Amino acid sequence: MDIILELLHDAFKDANIPSSNYDAKKLLNKLGLHYTKIHVCPNDCILYWGEDENKEECKTCKISRWKQKGHETTSEHKLINEKQQQKLPAKVLRYFPLIPRLKRMFMSSKISNSMVWHLENNNTDGLMRHPRDSKAWKTFDLKYPDLASDP
């Protein structure tokens, strides 16, 4: 990532581009565009989140949530290695919260007009040009009229 940022900096001399991946992450956090890491079962059975956040193995398939480091010969040797090394999750989901991103989009007048386009431009010819033209969207609007009334 640092190499890409350096390349962008060289290509766009006048642009204010972060010089490192660390600086880019700090900038995204300041903008409210962070993400949350959630550990996942290697077989995609469960998310280690909520009531399962502190579990060491999957309650469905009984596989450890941590990456396995080599093959130890004895359980005593394995315990020593676990104390010396930090445990790494076998699989991680990166969750990007939607609300801060939507708030950020509605801060711009140009983007906010595009965000409510589906409400303002009705399609009367019966062809599907946008997801709002689908039966599923219309059914959802009928089922949840309070949500549908807020563009």
C-alpha positions as CSV (number, residue, x, y, z in Angstrom):
1,M,0.0,0.0,0.0
2,D,2.9,2.3,0.8
3,I,4.2,1.8,-2.8
4,I,0.8,2.7,-4.3
5,L,0.6,5.8,-2.2
6,E,4.1,6.8,-3.2
7,L,3.2,6.3,-6.9
8,L,0.0,8.4,-6.5
9,H,2.0,11.1,-4.8
10,D,4.5,11.2,-7.7
11,A,1.7,11.2,-10.3
12,F,-0.3,14.0,-8.6
13,K,2.3,16.4,-7.2
14,D,-0.3,19.0,-6.1
15,A,-2.6,16.6,-4.3
16,N,-2.5,16.1,-0.6
17,I,-2.0,12.3,-0.5
18,P,-1.0,10.4,2.7
19,S,2.6,9.2,2.6
20,S,2.0,5.9,4.2
21,N,-0.6,3.3,4.9
22,Y,-0.6,4.3,8.6
23,D,-1.3,7.9,7.7
24,A,-4.1,6.9,5.3
25,K,-5.8,4.8,8.1
26,K,-5.5,7.8,10.5
27,L,-7.2,10.0,7.8
28,L,-10.0,7.5,7.3
29,N,-10.6,7.2,11.0
30,K,-10.8,11.0,11.3
31,L,-13.5,11.0,8.5
32,G,-15.5,8.4,10.4
33,L,-14.8,5.7,7.8
34,H,-13.2,3.1,10.0
35,Y,-13.9,-0.6,10.1
36,T,-14.3,-3.2,12.8
37,K,-12.5,-6.6,12.7
38,I,-14.6,-9.6,13.7
39,H,-13.1,-13.0,14.0
40,V,-14.8,-15.8,11.9
41,C,-14.8,-19.6,12.1
42,P,-12.5,-20.9,9.4
43,N,-15.5,-22.9,8.1
44,D,-17.7,-19.8,8.1
45,C,-20.0,-21.4,10.8
46,I,-20.1,-18.4,13.2
47,L,-18.9,-15.0,13.9
48,Y,-17.0,-14.5,17.2
49,W,-19.1,-11.6,18.1
50,G,-21.7,-10.7,20.8
51,E,-22.2,-13.7,23.1
52,D,-19.6,-15.7,21.2
53,E,-16.8,-13.1,21.3
54,N,-14.6,-14.8,23.8
55,K,-15.0,-18.4,22.6
56,E,-11.8,-20.3,21.7
57,E,-13.4,-22.8,19.3
58,C,-16.5,-22.9,17.0
59,K,-19.6,-24.2,18.8
60,T,-20.8,-25.9,15.5
61,C,-17.7,-27.6,14.1
62,K,-15.4,-27.4,17.2
63,I,-12.4,-26.0,15.2
64,S,-10.1,-23.5,16.9
65,R,-10.6,-19.8,15.9
66,W,-6.8,-19.4,15.9
67,K,-4.2,-20.2,13.2
68,Q,-2.2,-23.3,14.0
69,K,1.6,-22.8,14.1
70,G,3.3,-26.0,12.9
71,H,2.8,-29.4,14.5
72,E,4.0,-29.6,18.1
73,T,4.9,-33.1,19.4
74,T,3.8,-32.6,23.0
75,S,1.0,-30.7,24.7
76,E,3.5,-29.1,27.1
77,H,5.6,-27.8,24.1
78,K,2.3,-26.4,22.6
79,L,1.5,-24.5,25.9
80,I,4.9,-22.9,26.0
81,N,4.6,-21.8,22.3
82,E,1.1,-20.3,22.9
83,K,2.5,-18.2,25.8
84,Q,5.4,-16.9,23.8
85,Q,3.5,-16.1,20.6
86,Q,0.5,-13.9,20.1
87,K,-2.6,-15.8,18.8
88,L,-3.6,-14.9,15.3
89,P,-7.2,-15.4,14.1
90,A,-7.7,-18.0,11.3
91,K,-10.2,-15.8,9.5
92,V,-11.2,-12.1,9.9
93,L,-14.3,-10.3,8.7
94,R,-13.9,-6.5,8.2
95,Y,-17.2,-4.8,9.0
96,F,-17.7,-1.3,7.5
97,P,-20.5,0.4,9.5
98,L,-23.1,1.9,7.1
99,I,-24.4,4.8,9.1
100,P,-21.2,6.9,9.2
101,R,-20.8,6.4,5.4
102,L,-24.4,7.4,4.7
103,K,-24.0,10.5,6.9
104,R,-20.8,11.4,5.0
105,M,-22.6,11.0,1.6
106,F,-25.5,13.3,2.7
107,M,-23.1,16.0,3.7
108,S,-22.4,16.7,0.0
109,S,-25.3,18.4,-1.8
110,K,-24.4,16.7,-5.1
111,I,-24.2,13.3,-3.7
112,S,-27.3,13.7,-1.5
113,N,-29.4,14.5,-4.7
114,S,-28.2,11.2,-6.2
115,M,-29.1,9.4,-2.9
116,V,-32.8,10.3,-3.3
117,W,-33.0,9.8,-7.0
118,H,-35.0,6.6,-6.7
119,L,-37.8,8.5,-5.0
120,E,-37.9,11.5,-7.4
121,N,-37.6,9.7,-10.8
122,N,-40.4,7.3,-11.2
123,N,-40.3,4.8,-14.0
124,T,-43.7,4.4,-15.7
125,D,-42.9,2.1,-18.6
126,G,-42.7,-1.1,-16.5
127,L,-39.1,-1.9,-17.3
128,M,-36.6,-2.4,-14.5
129,R,-33.9,0.2,-14.6
130,H,-33.2,0.5,-10.9
131,P,-33.7,-1.9,-8.0
132,R,-36.7,0.3,-6.9
133,D,-38.6,-0.9,-10.0
134,S,-38.5,-4.5,-8.7
135,K,-41.3,-6.4,-7.0
136,A,-39.1,-7.0,-4.0
137,W,-38.5,-3.2,-3.5
138,K,-42.2,-2.4,-3.9
139,T,-43.2,-5.2,-1.5
140,F,-40.7,-3.9,1.1
141,D,-42.1,-0.4,0.8
142,L,-45.7,-1.8,1.4
143,K,-44.5,-3.9,4.4
144,Y,-42.5,-1.0,6.0
145,P,-44.3,2.3,5.1
146,D,-42.5,4.3,7.8
147,L,-39.1,3.3,6.4
148,A,-40.3,3.8,2.8
149,S,-41.6,7.4,3.5
150,D,-38.0,8.5,4.5
151,P,-35.9,8.8,1.3
